[in-house]
């Protein structure tokens, strides 16, 4: 795992997920192997039958030369034609968008996990935080109960 978009789970209801390849330059791959990337403001679009990753930040490679890549450039994503058509149909619905969830390496190739997301309203975000807090509190109480039971 190189980078995760934690903000996506807070801001969107995550739906169907897809795995796509990334078209990268050599210095971008080296930067990713160092674990330096950010997907916080990133999103994907479909233009002329091609899927593009926009707003992802892969910083310049520190040991690079003047041929270094631009940090916030648009990057092409590799998907099968059937998947692109399916994504176009899904994203055509109002309120749906393509969100990158994570970048990782699989068999030596850089991959990105895309998800179809629907934006959360403010009260949805508060509800998610309350659910998470209540689960953590319940887990703490259970752990404390188990600890006292073992002490006996």
N, C-alpha and C positions, 0 to 999 in steps of 0.2 A: 504494500500500500504506500503510495507516494503522497497523495493528498485526498482529504475528505472535505465535503461541503456540509458542515454541521448546520449552517444557517438554513440550508434548504429544508431540512426536516422541521425546523421551527416555522418557516414562512409558507410552506406548501403542504398540501395533502399529496402524498406520493402515490402514484398509480403504477402502471405497467413500466417495467424496466427493460433496457436494451444494452447490449455490449457493443461498442464500436471501436474500431482502430483509429489511431491518430496519425496524421501526416505531419512528421516533424523533421527538423534539420538536425544535424549531428550535435551541435552545441545544446540544443533543447533536450536531447536524450541524455546528454551528460549532466545537465542541470537536474533533470528528473531523477536520475540515478543517485544524485546527492540528496534527494528528498526535498527539493525546493520548488514548490508550486503553490498557487492559491486559486481556489475556485469560488471565492466568496461572491463576487459580482458577475460570475459567468452564466451564460445561457447559450442555447443552441437555436439556430434558425435553419429553415429549409428554403434555399434559393435555387431556382432552375433545376430541381431534381437532385441537388447536392445539399448535404447537411454540413453546417459550419459552426464551430465553437467560437463564441465571441466573448471578450471580456476576461478570459482566463489569463492569469499572470504567471508566466514562467520566466523568472529573472534571467538576465544575461549570465552566461558562463564566465566565471571569474578568470579562468585561464585562457579565455578565447582571444582571438585576434580582432582585427577590424572587420572580419567576416561574421561577427557575432550576430545573433538573431535579435529581433525586436521583442521586448518583453510582453506586450499586449496585442500582438498581431492576431489576426483571424486564422484559425487552423481548420483544415478540412477533416471531416470525420468519415470513416469508411464503414458503410453499411450495405447490405444487400438491397437490390432494387425493390424487392417486395416489402422489406422493412421500411424503406423510405416512403413508399406509397401508403403503407399503413400509418406511419407517423404523420403524413400530410393530412390524412382523413381525421386522425385524432386531434391534431393541433388546430384544425379548421373550426372546431367547436369553440364557442366563446369561453374565455377564462382558462384555457389549457395552454401550457407552455412546456418547452423541453428544458430540463434542468440537469446539469452534470452533477452527479453525486460523488464520484471518486475517480482518481487516476491511479492505475496500478500496472505492474508488468506481469504478463502472462506468456510463458514460453519465450521470453526475451523481447517480446513486442509490447509497446506501450498501448494500453487499452483505457477506455473511459466508460464509465457506467452512466448511461442517460436514463432519466425517468420522465414520465409525463406527470406534470404537477398542476394542481389547481390551487390558486392562492387562498390562504387562510384569512379570515377576518380577524379583527383584534380580539374578539371574545373567544374565538377558536384557539388563539395562541395562549390566552390566559388559561383556558380549560386544559390544554396540553401540559402546561407547567404545573397546574394543580394535580393532574393525574400522575405526573412524574414524581412530584413531591410526596404524594400519598403512597406510591409504590416504594419509594426509598424509606419512608418512615415505617412501613409495614415490614420491610426487609430488616431494618435495624431492630425492631421489636422482636422479630422472630429470632434473630441472631443472639440478642440478649437473653431471650428465654432459653434457647438451646445451650448457651454458655452456663447459665445458672443450673440447668438440669444436669449437665456434665459434671459440675462441681460437687453435686450431692453424691 
